[in-house]
Amino acid sequence: MSLIKNLKQIYAYNMGFRKGDSILIVTDPDLDNIGDLFFRAGLSLGAETMLLKMKTRNENGEEPPVIIANAMINSDIVMMPTSKSLSHTSARRSASSSGARIASMPGITMPILKRMLEVDYEKLKSLTKKIGSRLKTSTSLRILTEIGTDITMDIKKREVHEDIGLLSKKGRFGNLPAGEADLSPREGTAEGQIYFDGSALRKKLEEPIKVTVKNGIAVKFEGSKTAKELEKTLRSVGKKAFNIAEIGIGTNKFAKLTGNILEDEKVYGTCHIAFGNNKSYGGKVDVPIHLDCVIKKPDIYLDNKIIMKKGKLKI
């Protein structure tokens, strides 16, 4: 089956394409080859399909141009293969509120796209919802790893996002590839230390990054050169960027750890913690950056009961 035919299936199955739907593809010069594939697939469905290319954003969470934000609001389906994520922008939130069904694909590559087509979304849905249901009824979360991670946070009555790749309902939003259950911990409650050993800043980590967290804020970065780069990136945006914005648990057994966070954060047996903006999760911190980093083989406890042991689910 040709790639265009496969992408038509993504429109039909994942995005719930219906006759009369308008499709908008938002891309940039670095990913316009993939943007063009989605454009051609949309045209082959007979849909009114538009392709808008913008200057590459500097960071995840940076707003797109107003003309693109307006087009997003007025489209039924929005596909976003972009270098930097538009997920945590006012433009995306406004488009979702207007009813657009949106798939965010920051940094997607052809190998990731092809692996995305292998996923059994019904199995992924079942696993993700199993974790999501536990997050919804829990009040505290703790992460431990053999190399030293020990962080706790309050998650009571926080908005839980189940990223299952099924975006057919009005206003639905998620990543493709999909596969995580996530939420934003209550502001000011995350406490402890994190050792990121999976990926950060678009690269697999050869040495862990140690981050000390106090009152929900990252206050110290130690380790490799990448640790200093991470701190510098956050500092360039401002104090709010150091907010502990998200905790997510990967559920995609087809995803691979490659250094590309779009896929890395979905890998089964990992979890990730993000810094910066948490508005998309019902939080209070609005800042133009959302930066995820990955932890391998964690032990995860909800209300002091283990749900994952060294990356293996126990529920």
Number of C-alpha atoms within 10 A of each C-alpha: 5 6 14 16 13 14 20 20 16 20 22 14 15 20 25 17 23 13 9 10 17 19 27 27 29 27 26 20 13 15 21 21 15 20 24 16 15 26 25 18 22 24 15 13 17 13 17 15 21 18 16 16 17 15 13 16 17 12 17 21 24 21 21 19 12 10 10 18 19 14 17 28 20 17 22 23 29 27 24 29 28 28 22 22 25 27 24 23 23 19 23 24 22 16 25 20 14 16 20 28 28 31 25 24 25 23 19 22 16 11 8 19 17 13 14 20 17 10 18 12 19 12 14 21 20 13 21 24 19 14 22 21 13 15 24 16 14 18 17 19 22 22 23 21 20 12 13 13 21 19 20 22 24 21 25 15 13 20 17 20 21 25 26 26 26 23 24 20 13 17 18 19 26 21 24 29 26 30 31 32 25 25 25 27 27 20 19 15 18 24 20 19 21 24 26 25 19 26 26 25 17 15 16 18 19 11 16 20 24 20 21 18 23 18 15 21 23 23 13 15 21 15 13 14 10 19 21 14 14 16 18 12 16 20 13 9 15 13 13 19 26 25 26 32 30 22 23 25 29 27 30 29 15 19 23 16 20 17 19 20 25 25 29 28 31 30 27 23 22 26 30 27 21 21 22 27 28 24 17 20 19 12 18 14 18 18 22 20 29 27 25 25 27 29 27 21 20 24 23 27 18 20 17 12 13 16 17 21 16 15 21 15 16 10 10
